[in-house]
Amino acid sequence: MAQKPGKFITFEGGEGAGKSTNILVAQEYLESQGIKTQLTREPGGTPLAEEIRSLLISKREESVNELTELLLVFSARAQHLNNLIKPALAQGIWVLCDRFTDATYAYQGAGRGLSVEAIRTLETLVQGNIRPDLTLLLDLDIEVGATRARNRGALDRFESLDAEFFSRVRDMYLQRAKSESYYKVVDANQSLENVQLAVKNTLIEFIREVS
């Protein structure tokens, strides 16, 4: 009997939205339901992809061309997909990923001003027909997110960008949430307890739909 493929669930949102915390909540809940999971992140997820991540987020004196940034993101994604995500899904494991291609549309597309068409072309080339089965967008006021990011410690190259950049990022996420059926929006301005409850309730509904 063929192995039933796992589900691909991604967590999206701007800086300080609580993705890292809530992805662990999701993993704990799914595992409690007998569902085997694999946590991962983008950029990153494999040794080579993590090296590319370091190149992307490190501050440097040399300016980074927007197209260079985009190609590095998709280079890391190709490695991540083929060496971790696809094999895990094929084994029936549910993959929980902190960011994926929706972040590219938000950060490199809306944030950097690169064309949606260019991103879509690379998305098709690198991913084929692989898309998330579910994306939880943790939507947070950008000022609150900026404060949370600063409180975590030193800011990386992306976290250091200005409020206008993150306003464009948030707008793109919300735009995609309206147009893509796999999105579920969680209000991350609520208390942590309420956000976690919303995440669990979203997963309960999703499991019911795919069972």
C-alpha positions as CSV (number, residue, x, y, z in Angstrom):
1,M,0.0,0.0,0.0
2,A,1.5,3.4,-1.0
3,Q,2.5,5.8,1.7
4,K,0.1,8.7,2.0
5,P,2.1,11.9,1.4
6,G,2.5,14.3,4.3
7,K,1.1,17.8,4.4
8,F,3.1,21.0,3.9
9,I,2.3,23.7,6.4
10,T,4.0,27.1,6.3
11,F,4.1,30.0,8.8
12,E,4.4,33.5,7.5
13,G,4.5,37.0,8.9
14,G,6.7,40.0,9.4
15,E,9.4,40.5,12.0
16,G,8.4,39.7,15.5
17,A,5.1,38.1,14.5
18,G,5.8,35.0,16.7
19,K,6.4,32.4,13.9
20,S,9.1,30.6,15.8
21,T,7.0,30.3,19.0
22,N,3.8,29.2,17.3
23,I,5.4,26.7,14.9
24,L,6.4,24.8,18.1
25,V,2.9,25.0,19.4
26,A,1.7,23.5,16.1
27,Q,4.3,20.8,16.2
28,E,3.3,19.9,19.8
29,Y,-0.4,19.7,18.9
30,L,0.1,17.6,15.7
31,E,2.4,15.2,17.5
32,S,-0.2,14.8,20.2
33,Q,-2.6,13.7,17.5
34,G,-0.2,11.0,16.3
35,I,1.1,13.0,13.3
36,K,4.8,12.8,12.7
37,T,6.3,16.2,11.9
38,Q,9.5,17.9,10.6
39,L,10.3,21.4,11.6
40,T,12.4,23.5,9.2
41,R,12.9,27.1,8.1
42,E,13.6,29.3,5.1
43,P,16.1,30.4,4.0
44,G,17.8,27.3,5.4
45,G,16.8,23.8,6.4
46,T,19.9,22.0,5.1
47,P,23.6,22.6,5.7
48,L,24.1,24.3,2.3
49,A,20.9,26.2,2.5
50,E,21.8,27.4,6.0
51,E,25.1,28.7,4.5
52,I,23.2,30.7,1.9
53,R,20.9,32.0,4.7
54,S,24.0,33.4,6.5
55,L,25.0,35.2,3.2
56,L,21.5,36.7,3.0
57,I,21.0,38.0,6.5
58,S,24.5,39.1,7.4
59,K,25.2,42.8,7.3
60,R,28.0,43.8,4.9
61,E,29.6,46.9,3.5
62,E,29.0,45.8,-0.1
63,S,25.4,46.5,-1.3
64,V,23.4,43.5,-2.2
65,N,21.7,43.7,-5.6
66,E,18.0,42.8,-5.3
67,L,18.2,40.2,-8.1
68,T,21.2,38.6,-6.4
69,E,19.1,38.4,-3.2
70,L,16.2,36.8,-5.1
71,L,18.4,34.2,-6.8
72,L,20.1,33.3,-3.5
73,V,16.7,32.8,-1.9
74,F,15.6,30.4,-4.6
75,S,19.0,28.6,-4.6
76,A,18.5,27.8,-0.9
77,R,14.9,26.8,-1.6
78,A,15.9,24.4,-4.4
79,Q,18.4,22.7,-2.0
80,H,15.8,22.7,0.8
81,L,13.0,21.2,-1.3
82,N,15.0,18.4,-2.8
83,N,17.1,17.4,0.2
84,L,14.5,17.8,3.0
85,I,11.0,18.8,2.2
86,K,10.2,16.4,-0.7
87,P,11.7,13.4,1.0
88,A,9.9,14.1,4.3
89,L,6.5,14.6,2.5
90,A,7.1,11.3,0.6
91,Q,7.5,9.5,3.9
92,G,4.2,10.8,5.2
93,I,5.8,13.4,7.5
94,W,4.0,16.7,7.9
95,V,6.5,19.5,7.2
96,L,6.2,22.7,9.2
97,C,8.2,25.5,7.6
98,D,9.0,28.9,9.1
99,R,8.5,30.9,5.9
100,F,8.4,29.8,2.3
101,T,7.8,31.4,-1.2
102,D,5.0,33.7,0.1
103,A,7.8,35.4,2.0
104,T,9.6,35.9,-1.3
105,Y,6.6,37.7,-2.8
106,A,6.4,39.8,0.3
107,Y,10.0,40.7,1.0
108,Q,11.7,40.6,-2.4
109,G,8.5,41.4,-4.4
110,A,6.7,44.1,-2.4
111,G,9.6,45.0,-0.2
112,R,12.4,45.2,-2.7
113,G,10.2,46.1,-5.7
114,L,11.1,43.0,-7.9
115,S,8.5,41.9,-10.4
116,V,5.9,39.3,-9.4
117,E,6.4,37.7,-12.8
118,A,10.1,37.1,-12.1
119,I,9.3,35.5,-8.8
120,R,6.5,33.4,-10.3
121,T,8.9,32.1,-13.0
122,L,11.4,31.0,-10.5
123,E,8.7,29.5,-8.3
124,T,7.6,27.3,-11.2
125,L,11.2,26.4,-12.1
126,V,12.3,25.5,-8.6
127,Q,9.1,24.1,-7.1
128,G,7.1,22.6,-10.0
129,N,3.7,22.1,-8.6
130,I,4.6,22.1,-4.9
131,R,2.7,24.7,-2.9
132,P,1.8,24.8,0.8
133,D,-1.3,22.8,1.8
134,L,-1.9,25.4,4.5
135,T,-0.3,28.8,5.4
136,L,-0.8,30.4,8.7
137,L,-0.2,34.1,8.3
138,L,0.5,35.7,11.7
139,D,-0.5,39.2,11.0
140,L,0.9,41.9,13.4
141,D,1.1,45.6,13.5
142,I,4.5,46.6,12.1
143,E,5.4,48.9,15.0
144,V,4.7,46.1,17.5
145,G,6.7,43.7,15.4
146,A,9.7,46.1,15.2
147,T,9.7,46.5,19.0
148,R,9.7,42.7,19.5
149,A,12.5,42.3,17.0
150,R,14.6,44.9,18.8
151,N,14.0,43.2,22.1
152,R,15.4,39.9,20.8
153,G,18.8,41.4,20.4
154,A,21.0,42.6,17.5
155,L,19.1,43.1,14.2
156,D,20.1,41.3,11.0
157,R,20.2,42.8,7.5
158,F,16.4,42.4,7.0
159,E,15.3,43.3,10.5
160,S,17.2,46.6,10.2
161,L,15.0,47.8,7.3
162,D,12.6,50.7,7.7
163,A,8.9,50.8,8.5
164,E,7.9,51.6,4.9
165,F,9.6,48.4,3.8
166,F,7.7,46.3,6.4
167,S,4.4,48.1,5.5
168,R,4.8,46.9,1.9
169,V,5.6,43.4,3.2
170,R,2.5,43.3,5.3
171,D,0.3,44.6,2.5
172,M,1.5,41.9,0.2
173,Y,0.9,39.2,2.7
174,L,-2.7,40.4,3.3
175,Q,-3.2,40.7,-0.5
176,R,-2.0,37.1,-1.0
177,A,-4.2,36.0,1.9
178,K,-7.2,37.2,0.0
179,S,-6.2,35.6,-3.3
180,E,-4.7,32.2,-2.2
181,S,-7.1,29.6,-0.8
182,Y,-4.4,27.9,1.4
183,Y,-4.1,31.0,3.6
184,K,-5.5,31.3,7.1
185,V,-4.9,34.6,8.9
186,V,-4.2,34.7,12.6
187,D,-4.4,38.1,14.4
188,A,-1.0,38.1,16.2
189,N,-1.8,41.4,18.0
190,Q,-3.8,39.3,20.5
191,S,-2.3,37.8,23.7
192,L,0.1,34.9,23.1
193,E,-2.5,32.5,24.7
194,N,-5.2,33.6,22.2
195,V,-2.8,33.4,19.3
196,Q,-1.8,29.8,20.3
197,L,-5.5,28.9,20.6
198,A,-6.2,30.3,17.1
199,V,-3.3,28.3,15.7
200,K,-4.6,25.1,17.3
201,N,-8.1,25.7,16.1
202,T,-6.9,26.3,12.6
203,L,-5.1,23.0,12.7
204,I,-8.1,21.2,14.1
205,E,-10.2,22.5,11.2
206,F,-7.5,21.6,8.7
207,I,-7.1,18.0,10.0
208,R,-10.9,17.6,9.7
209,E,-10.8,18.8,6.1
210,V,-8.0,16.5,5.0
211,S,-9.1,13.4,7.0
